[in-house]
């Protein structure tokens, strides 16, 4: 049985002192449970968050992982989880957990018996988001009724039974350290191995989206990144660090296919005199990312 005493919240951080402060405060304010067990992995080269964590949440286990990359940081968090843990929870360092977040996820996991339990992330885009952003469909809340869930979890709000990391030995693939998508890859592999996922609509976290992400250029880059993530999965599936022409050709062919499909969807929206939505245009951006990967070009969202 999962309890607050045997559940461990893992947070990876990189030079975000103000959002991290809000997250730590929200964890200290959790209701119906004792103070959550917390592991904070600081991925900055100089351990910039050490004093903040010790001052604001001295009960936390602070881990300094200087190797750059989000997957390396997440794996360091897993290595710090005690052997007696029954559940591992992931949050991002720019989020705030609702007061009943931990208790609700634990209750849902115990009642459902699911291997993963995910909850909604409510994004706040400022008091007056621009009209083009609202029309784009980029602001989409992932919202489902509590129950079985066929989608892939993400590390921004999820509880995972610790046996998947301890007994089954699952870890984040560090091939995704600099591009992201490491959580999509991990949970995809877990589901292929039989992991059962659940959605808990009441286990809410909130995030403030920074202004520098409210731009068409940033959204374009997210689509391109998705193409690189897809290509990396294909490369890993083929077991090749240095792909030959045939595999590069397969990646490029899928990239061209996505570009074509995206252009058709975009043209159809314009013919209907309707706004082009993010979900329409992302396909050709993904395709462009795959073509870049097939040509050997690297994408490093988490590089430094």
Secondary structure, DSSP 8 states (H G I E B T S, - for coil): ---GGGEEEEEEESS-HHHHHHHHHHHHT-SSSSS-EEEEEE-STT-TTHHHHHHH-TTSEEEE--S-SHHHHHHHHHHHS-TT-SEEEEEETTEEE-TTHHHHHHHHHHHH--SEEE--EEEE--SS--HHHHHHT--------SEE--S---TTEEEEETHHHHTS-----GGGTTT--HHHHHHHHHHHTT--EEE-TT--EEEE--GGGSSHHHHHHHHHHHHHHHHHHHHHHHT-SS--HHHHHHHHHHHHHHHHHHHHHHHHHHHTT----HHHHHHHHHHHHHHHHHTT----TT--
